[in-house]
Amino acid sequence: MEHDEVTHREFLGELINKNLRVEIKDGRFFHGQFKCTDPAMNIVLNNAYEYRLPSQKMVADAADANTLGSTNFNVTMEHRALNSIVIPGEHIARIELEEFSSQKRHRLRMVA
């Protein structure tokens, strides 16, 4: 096993049971607790939620309902609870670790 492969495995091992945000190529993203991956880079998340960008119709309806005449208005993202999911590796665009700022500070103190 090469050094890089060991490093990647160690990194993934450190992410087990941490909250990840996984964006897929169609623009949806999932938030959940990372449980495992496989050689095909499929990812399993527990307690997962799916988030979708608002449809064009939702944006148009919100713009029409905007009575203030402002060009700024809010549209809520669609979401749903999924529990456990498998995200195919071929669809993954980006993976982010979700941490509170206090968790980041603690991690940085441990490294320093």
Number of C-alpha atoms within 10 A of each C-alpha: 5 6 8 9 10 11 11 11 11 11 11 13 14 10 15 15 14 14 20 20 20 22 20 18 11 11 10 15 20 23 23 24 22 24 17 17 18 9 6 9 14 15 17 18 27 18 14 22 18 20 17 15 16 14 12 9 9 14 16 13 12 15 17 10 11 14 9 8 10 8 7 8 13 9 14 11 12 12 15 11 13 15 13 16 16 14 18 14 15 11 14 17 14 11 14 11 14 15 12 8 9 9 11 12 11 10 11 10 9 8 6 5
